[in-house]
Amino acid sequence: MTIAVFLGSLLAAMALGVPIAFSLLICGAALMWHMNMFDAQILAQNVIEGANSFPLLAVPFFMLAGEIMNTGGLSRRIVDFALALVGHIRGGLGYVTIVAAILLSALSGSAVADAAALTALLLPMMVKAGHDKSRSSGLIAACGVIGPIIPPSIGFVIFGVAANVSISKLFLAGIFPGIVLSAGLWITWWWLTRKEHLEPPPRKSTAEVLKALRDAGWALMLPLIILVGLRMGVFTPTEAAVVAAVYALFVATVIYKELKWRQLYAVFETAARTTAVVMFLVAAAMVSAWLITVANLPGQVVTLLQPLLDNPTLLLMAIMVLVMIVGTAMDMTPTILILTPVLMPIVKAAGIDPVYFGVLFIINNSIGLVTPPVGTVLNVVAGVGRMRMDEVTKGVMPFMAVQFLIMFLMVLFPSIIMVPARWFY
C-alpha cells in the first residue's frame, strides 16, 4: 500500500502538470499523511537539509564553468581544434561533433550546455556541407549524452551525494565508458553516411592544426588539471568545480579576452537560475528520500525482487529496463533523486559494486535525456536549431539504439567499466 501511495501521488501530481519539484513535495506530504505522521515542520526541515550538502556545491560551480566556456570562447576554440583535426575525413563534420563533444564533456559536465554549444556552432556547418539536417541534429543530441558521463559530471555529483558513493571514484570510472559510447557514435555515423557523396573540406596543414591546438591549448588544459588533481588527491570533486570555474573565468577574461566584465552579470544570472532549478529538485527529493527510508520502501522492493538477487546480471537488466521506462517521462535529476534511495539497498543486497552500478545508472539516465517525449537535450537541439521536435527525434533514433546496446553490453561484461576504473584509481 505504501508503494501505491508513493507512486500514485507522484504520478497523479505530474499528470496534472505540477512541476516535478512540487510533485515530489506533494508525494512526501502524501506519504506522511498515510503513515499518520504529517508535520509541516519536518517537511520544511528536510527541504532545508536536502540542499545543505558540501559536495553539492560542485553543481553551481560546474554550471558556472559551462556558461563561462560558452560565452568566453573556450567552446568555440575546442570545436575549431576538432575541425582542424578530423574535418577533412569524409563525413568529417560528424566526427568533429563527436571529438568536440568529448572535449567539451571534460570541461563542463552539463549535457544541456554542451548540446546548445554544439548545435549553435556545428549544425549550420553540417547543413551547409550537405548533410541531412535531421540526422545531423540527431548526432548532436546523442553527443550530448556524453556530457554527464565523462568527468566532471553533475549527474555523478548528485548520485554520489544521494547514494553516499565516492564522487572521485565515479568520475574516474566514467572516463572509459564515455569513450566507448563515443566510439559507438563514430561507427554509427560512418555507417549512416557511407553512401553520401559529399566533398569534404581540404585537409588542414600541420601548421594550421598546430595553430588550432595553440588557440585551444588553454581550454584543453582544464580537463588535464581536473583529472590529474583528482587522481593525485590534490583536490576533491567539489574543489575541482571551483577550480574549473575560476580557471575558465581567468582564460575567458584575461587570455582570450572574449568575455567582457559587463557580460559577467548575465553569465552569473543564467548559471544561478539553472542551479536554482537543480537545487530545488534536490531539496524536494530529499523529503521523499527520508520518507522512503522511514516507510521501509527499499525493503518492500527488495522482497519483490528477491528471486533476482542471486543473479546480479539479470537484476541489473531489470533495473536498467525500469530506468529506461522512467527516462521517457522524467528528466535526469529527478530520476536520480527518486530511484537512488530505492535501488541502492537492492544493489548492495545483490553484492553489486556501487561505483559500477552508479556508472550504468548515470549512462541510462543520460540516454534518457534524448529519449522522447520529454528528452531535455532533444528540446534544446530543436530550440537552438529551430527545428521540429519530431525531426530531431527521427535523427537521434539510430544513435540512441546503439547507446542502449553498448549500455547492455556493459551490464553483461562489467570489466568494460571496472578494469579501466581500477587503473584510473
CORLINKA-V27114 format. One record per backbone hydrogen bond with DSSP energy under -1.0 kcal/mol. CO is the residue of the C=O (numbers start at 0). NH is the residue of the N-H. If there is no record, write none. Layout:
CO:NH
CO:NH
This chain:
0:4
1:5
2:6
3:7
4:8
5:9
6:10
7:11
8:12
9:13
10:14
11:15
12:17
13:16
18:22
19:23
20:24
21:25
22:26
23:27
24:28
25:29
26:30
27:31
28:32
29:33
30:34
31:36
32:35
38:42
39:43
40:44
41:45
42:46
43:47
44:48
45:49
50:52
53:56
54:57
55:58
56:60
57:61
58:62
59:63
60:64
61:65
62:66
63:67
64:68
65:69
66:70
67:71
68:74
72:76
73:77
74:78
75:79
76:80
77:81
78:82
79:83
80:84
81:85
82:86
85:88
88:91
90:93
90:94
91:95
92:96
93:97
94:98
95:99
96:100
97:101
98:102
99:103
100:104
101:105
103:106
103:107
108:153
109:113
110:114
111:115
112:116
113:117
114:118
115:119
116:120
117:121
118:122
121:125
122:126
123:127
124:128
125:130
126:129
131:135
132:136
133:137
134:138
135:139
136:140
137:141
138:142
139:143
141:144
142:145
145:148
145:149
152:156
153:157
154:158
155:159
156:160
157:161
158:162
159:164
165:169
166:170
167:171
168:172
169:173
173:177
174:178
175:179
176:180
177:181
178:182
179:183
180:184
181:185
182:186
183:187
184:188
185:189
186:190
187:191
188:192
192:195
204:208
205:209
206:210
207:211
208:212
209:213
210:214
211:215
215:219
216:220
218:221
220:224
221:225
222:226
223:227
224:228
225:229
226:230
227:231
228:233
235:239
236:240
237:241
238:242
239:243
240:244
241:245
242:246
243:247
244:248
245:249
246:250
247:251
248:252
249:253
249:254
250:255
251:257
251:258
259:262
262:266
263:267
264:268
265:269
266:270
267:271
268:272
269:273
270:274
271:275
272:276
273:277
274:278
275:279
276:280
277:281
278:282
279:283
280:284
281:285
283:287
284:288
285:289
286:290
287:291
288:292
289:293
290:294
291:296
292:295
295:299
296:300
297:301
298:302
299:303
300:304
304:307
305:308
307:310
310:314
311:315
312:316
313:317
314:318
315:319
316:320
317:321
318:322
319:323
320:324
321:325
322:326
325:328
325:329
327:373
330:334
331:335
332:336
333:337
334:338
335:339
338:342
339:343
342:346
343:347
344:348
345:349
346:351
347:350
352:356
353:357
354:358
355:359
356:360
357:361
358:362
359:363
360:364
361:365
362:366
363:367
365:368
366:369
367:370
368:376
368:377
370:374
374:378
375:379
376:380
377:381
378:382
379:383
380:384
381:386
387:391
388:392
389:393
390:394
391:395
392:396
395:399
396:400
397:401
398:402
399:403
400:404
401:405
402:406
403:407
404:408
405:409
406:410
407:411
408:412
412:415
413:416
413:417
414:418
416:420
417:421
418:422
419:423
420:424
